[in-house]
Each structure stands twice: as C-alpha cells, then as structure tokens.
C-alpha cells in the first residue's frame, strides 16, 4: 500500500529520531495519553501538517496490520 506524502514525511522524521510510527504511538499510550494528544505531539515533533482524522486513519491501519 502506497503511503501518503505526509505519512512518508512523518516516517522519515521519526526514523531520523531512531523510532517509527508504531513505537511512537505505543510510547504515547504507555504514558496514558489519548490519541489526540499523541497526534499533537507527533505533529509538533515532526513539523508535518496532518489532521486528527488522518492520524486516526493511520492508527486504524496500524491496528489492522497487527491483528
């Protein structure tokens, strides 16, 4: 599946920091954060613009891969 340009940019920014999307989301959950808070952290960290709805879609796809 082809990733959107924004998602590719997010993945590249996370890779430069030695992590990935799944690990970033899991780390946020382990800190007791809600998905909207994790999305805000991710946007702040990467500087990549995306909507919460897009972030939720990314998380849904991640969870579909795991199950």
C-alpha positions in Angstrom: 0.0 0.0 0.0 1.3 3.4 -1.0 1.6 5.9 1.9 0.6 9.5 1.6 3.3 12.1 1.2 2.6 13.4 4.7 2.9 9.9 6.2 6.1 9.3 4.4 7.4 12.6 5.8 6.3 11.6 9.3 8.0 8.2 8.9 11.2 9.9 7.7 11.2 12.4 10.6 10.7 9.6 13.1 13.4 7.4 11.5 15.9 10.3 11.9 15.0 10.2 15.6 15.5 6.4 15.9 11.9 5.4 16.1 8.9 4.6 14.0 5.1 5.4 13.9 4.1 2.2 15.8 6.6 2.8 18.6 5.7 6.5 18.9 2.0 5.7 19.2 2.7 2.9 21.7 5.0 5.1 23.8 2.3 7.8 24.0 -0.3 5.2 25.1 2.1 3.9 27.7 2.3 7.5 29.1 -1.5 7.4 29.4 -2.1 9.9 26.5 -5.2 10.0 24.4 -4.8 9.6 20.6 -5.5 13.3 20.0 -2.6 14.1 22.4 -0.3 11.7 20.6 -1.3 13.2 17.3 -0.5 16.7 18.6 2.9 15.5 19.9 3.7 13.9 16.6 2.8 17.0 14.6 4.9 19.1 16.9 7.8 16.8 16.8 7.8 16.2 13.0 6.5 19.6 11.8 4.4 17.7 9.3 0.8 19.0 8.9 -2.0 16.4 9.2 -5.5 16.3 10.6 -6.6 14.3 13.6 -8.8 12.3 11.3 -5.8 11.4 9.2 -3.9 10.3 12.3 -6.8 8.1 13.4 -6.8 6.5 9.9 -3.1 5.8 10.2 -3.6 4.2 13.7 -6.5 2.1 12.3 -4.3 0.8 9.5 -1.6 0.0 12.0 -4.0 -1.9 14.2 -5.4 -3.8 11.2 -1.8 -4.9 10.4 -1.3 -6.2 13.9 -4.5 -8.2 14.1 
